[in-house]
Amino acid sequence: MSATLYPWQQAAWQQLQTLRSRMPHAILFHGAAGTGKADFIERFAQSLLCEAVLADGHACGHCASCGWFLQANHPDYRRIRPEALEDELPADGEDGEGETKKTAKSSKTPSREIKIEQIRNLADFMNISTHRQGLRVVVLYPAEALNLPASNALLKTLEEPPPGTVFLLSSNSLDRLLPTILSRCRKFALPMPSHAEALAWLKAQGVPDADSWLREQGGAPLTALAQAEGGNREELEILLQMLARPSVENALRVADKLQKLPLSTQVSCLQRWLYDVFSYKLAGNIRYYPRYQKELAQLAEKIHVSRLLAAIKRANERRAVADHPLSPKLFLEDMLLDYAACCA
């Protein structure tokens, strides 16, 4: 967990304190991925359990409750995440999307869903008295990872909330949640930092070429930091140069070179590239790759809108299965050859 709030979260933290006098039974924090929502809600969870809350609403960090929380064994606290986030160490501030650093290998692929068993396991926790006569807190993220049975089980709990229990949920995409869950939560928006604010923070972390990383990740500073620390700039540049100069030969060569680069990273790069081509074609704007303005402008002039929209649709479909392809090399070859054909 982050030692302090991120600079762009200070105002939101102050606003959140106004809810303490009449605490909702469930708060749904929402905002862009890679902006630190997970850190924010866990810090709030600690403060709700703290026995000596500071005047600004932060946990004291010294009481017995804070000690248990920081050691991840507080009896009145539960965190629910997909198995994939439990088995892997998320990038600092990760909200359940993006790159993660594996801490252990397993023959079984960990689930990226929150399952009904995880919700059912809360029953005993919520039916016994709290350890220190205070609140019990459940943190769940990302909420869109709930599969349908788990969503329905959670809904039943939210409809009849146990006394003294607060649910803190986090979502990167409200439109992927059941409307009935949305209606039973107090929604609280967490901000996207301005470009200048996020850039200053990245530079303070010592990130080289911080502006490029930030733009390529759509302004999400924590995702930009994770990508920069991943050390794959050289591989990404190979991919971008292929996208800038599409051909069958380049597609096959790059697919052979980049087999070890995570497919999800490569598909996301293609999605952003296609977005820039589309945006430039319609409005003359470039969001992610301004340093490739010349190449993007040439492609935008060349590609028909219908073909471009079809390519965007196929890229979105590939992103949904990129974590579990039958053959990574064939997946990458198919994706890049398809893109080259679109640009021909």
Number of C-alpha atoms within 10 A of each C-alpha: 14 13 7 12 15 17 12 18 18 13 11 14 19 12 10 13 14 11 12 10 7 7 14 15 19 22 21 22 24 20 19 19 27 27 28 27 29 27 20 22 22 20 20 21 25 24 21 21 22 24 18 18 16 12 8 9 18 20 22 17 18 13 14 12 25 20 16 17 22 13 9 12 12 19 15 23 21 18 16 19 22 21 16 18 22 15 18 15 15 20 21 18 22 23 26 26 16 18 17 19 13 13 10 8 10 7 5 6 12 15 15 19 19 25 21 17 11 18 19 14 10 15 12 8 16 19 10 9 14 16 12 12 9 15 19 25 26 21 23 25 25 27 30 21 22 26 15 15 14 18 22 17 17 19 17 11 16 19 12 9 16 14 12 15 20 22 21 25 26 29 25 21 14 17 10 12 17 16 10 13 18 16 10 16 19 16 16 16 14 20 17 19 19 12 16 11 14 24 23 15 20 22 14 10 11 10 16 13 11 22 18 17 25 23 19 21 22 18 27 23 28 24 27 27 25 21 21 19 13 13 10 13 13 9 15 16 11 15 22 18 14 22 23 17 15 20 18 17 11 19 24 17 13 19 23 14 14 18 15 11 14 14 22 18 18 21 21 19 20 23 20 20 23 22 18 24 27 24 16 20 22 11 8 13 15 21 17 20 19 15 10 15 17 11 15 25 18 14 22 22 12 12 17 14 15 9 13 20 15 12 21 20 12 15 22 16 12 20 17 11 13 21 15 11 13 10 8 19 18 14 17 24 19 15 20 26 19 17 24 19 13 15 19 12
